[in-house]
Amino acid sequence: MGVKIYKPLTAGRRGASGDDYKDLTASKPWKGLITIKKKSGGRNAQGKITVRHIGGGQKQYIRLIDFKRDKFDVPAVVKTIEYDPNRNARIALVLYTDGEKRYIVAPGELRVGDQIVSYKEKTPEIKAGNAMALEKIPVGSMIYNIELTPGKGGQMVRSAGNSAQLMAVEGDYATIKLPSGEMRKVLKGCLAVLGTVSNPEIMNIRLGKAGRTRHKGIRPTVRGKAMNPVDHPHGGGEGKHPIGLKFPKTKWGKHALGVRTRKPNKFSDNLIIIRKNKQKLAG
């Protein structure tokens, strides 16, 4: 991917940038692996808004992504590199030797014509795009799409440009350093994919105007202090004034900043060696 800079022909275009899509090899998804994406507008089954700032946006199809990579020891050839509107990484359409097609989250090193394998019994080849258990991956390798439970499918490190590093394999667990700096243990039988997730330049794109945010299905966000007291704890007052409360609150009166939301005594606490916030303080 490359970042395209627009000429400032209008005020909205000044400072805006976008994706040039030069790394894509197909313009339309394969029909056998898409389904309709329904819009909720942030409303639940009763019609009440439970998630604010959702509505409108461009119509999209859901691409059915293979996060499990459970077609073991069967080679697959990369047919296309495609855009997915539901994630910021690129996806790849792969064709297995038995004729089945699947979408996977593509690493940045993957190209059309490359062969990838998800290893289980065979001796693995250390190459970007190949999937295997953590115990079979060389220590120090960069990985993504990491499982937390064997067979459940990748849950960690799936967004554009991200990768984790395998630090050690001891006993039943492998130690992984996540992009946040957190160090945690994962069962060594969990699968992971070698490489770094594609499309790292996505972080450099500037939308430039409100309309592009609406195309993404995000509605405007109003400050609480701009509301009336009946609508928000920060509301009320004449003109510009401070919040006037002991701490910033949400619309429902809960702490908005600096509050731990992780459950105390969570079962995975014993698997976390270094928390990400402590890593930042140490750095």
Backbone hydrogen bonds, N-H to C=O, Kabsch-Sander energy under -0.5 kcal/mol:
donor,donor_aa,acceptor,acceptor_aa,energy
4,K,2,G,-0.5
4,K,18,G,-3.7
5,I,3,V,-0.5
6,Y,4,K,-0.5
6,Y,16,A,-1.5
9,L,7,K,-2.4
14,R,10,T,-1.3
16,A,13,R,-2.0
17,S,206,R,-2.7
18,G,4,K,-2.5
20,D,2,G,-2.3
24,L,21,Y,-1.2
25,T,81,I,-2.6
26,A,81,I,-0.9
33,L,30,W,-1.9
34,I,31,K,-1.0
35,T,62,I,-1.8
37,K,60,Q,-1.2
38,K,36,I,-0.7
43,R,40,S,-1.5
44,N,48,K,-2.3
47,G,44,N,-1.8
50,T,42,G,-2.8
50,T,48,K,-0.6
51,V,42,G,-1.9
55,G,217,G,-1.8
58,Q,215,H,-2.4
62,I,35,T,-3.1
63,R,61,Y,-0.6
64,L,33,L,-2.6
65,I,63,R,-1.0
66,D,103,Y,-3.2
67,F,65,I,-1.1
72,F,70,D,-1.3
73,D,118,S,-3.3
74,V,71,K,-0.9
76,A,116,I,-2.2
77,V,95,L,-2.6
78,V,114,D,-2.6
79,K,93,L,-3.3
80,T,93,L,-1.2
82,E,91,I,-3.4
87,R,84,D,-1.4
91,I,82,E,-2.2
92,A,104,I,-2.6
93,L,80,T,-1.9
94,V,92,A,-0.6
94,V,102,R,-3.0
95,L,77,V,-2.7
96,Y,94,V,-0.5
96,Y,100,E,-3.0
97,T,75,P,-1.6
99,G,96,Y,-2.1
102,R,94,V,-2.0
103,Y,64,L,-0.7
104,I,92,A,-2.1
106,A,90,R,-2.0
106,A,104,I,-0.6
108,G,196,T,-2.8
110,L,107,P,-1.3
113,G,78,V,-2.5
114,D,111,R,-2.0
116,I,76,A,-2.6
118,S,71,K,-0.6
119,Y,117,V,-0.7
119,Y,131,A,-2.9
126,I,124,P,-0.5
127,K,125,E,-1.3
129,G,194,L,-2.4
130,N,127,K,-2.1
131,A,117,V,-1.7
132,M,192,A,-2.1
134,L,190,C,-2.1
135,E,188,K,-1.9
136,K,133,A,-1.7
137,I,134,L,-1.2
140,G,166,L,-3.0
141,S,138,P,-1.8
143,I,164,A,-2.8
144,Y,193,V,-2.3
145,N,157,V,-3.1
146,I,156,M,-2.0
147,E,191,L,-2.4
148,L,153,G,-0.5
152,K,149,T,-2.4
153,G,149,T,-0.5
154,G,67,F,-1.9
155,Q,146,I,-2.8
156,M,146,I,-2.1
161,G,197,V,-0.7
161,G,198,S,-0.9
162,N,159,S,-1.8
164,A,143,I,-3.3
165,Q,177,K,-2.2
166,L,141,S,-2.3
167,M,165,Q,-0.6
167,M,175,T,-2.8
168,A,175,T,-1.3
170,E,173,Y,-2.4
173,Y,170,E,-1.9
174,A,186,V,-3.5
175,T,168,A,-2.9
176,I,184,R,-2.9
177,K,165,Q,-2.8
178,L,176,I,-0.7
178,L,182,E,-3.1
181,G,178,L,-2.2
183,M,274,I,-1.9
184,R,176,I,-2.3
184,R,182,E,-0.5
185,K,271,L,-3.1
186,V,174,A,-2.6
188,K,172,D,-2.4
190,C,187,L,-2.0
192,A,132,M,-2.0
193,V,144,Y,-2.8
194,L,130,N,-2.4
195,G,142,M,-2.7
197,V,162,N,-2.3
198,S,106,A,-2.2
202,I,199,N,-1.2
203,M,200,P,-1.1
204,N,201,E,-2.0
205,I,202,I,-1.4
212,R,209,K,-0.7
213,T,209,K,-0.7
213,T,210,A,-0.5
214,R,210,A,-1.8
215,H,211,G,-1.8
216,K,212,R,-0.8
217,G,214,R,-1.7
218,I,213,T,-1.8
219,R,53,H,-1.9
219,R,217,G,-0.6
222,V,220,P,-0.5
226,A,223,R,-1.0
227,M,224,G,-1.8
231,D,228,N,-1.6
232,H,228,N,-1.4
235,G,232,H,-1.6
236,G,227,M,-2.0
239,G,237,G,-0.6
250,T,254,K,-2.5
253,G,250,T,-1.9
256,A,248,P,-2.2
257,L,248,P,-0.5
266,K,263,K,-0.9
269,D,266,K,-2.1
270,N,267,F,-0.6
271,L,268,S,-1.3
272,I,268,S,-0.7
272,I,269,D,-0.9
273,I,183,M,-2.4
273,I,271,L,-0.7
274,I,183,M,-1.7
279,Q,275,R,-1.8
280,K,276,K,-1.8
281,L,277,N,-1.8
282,A,278,K,-2.2
283,G,279,Q,-1.8
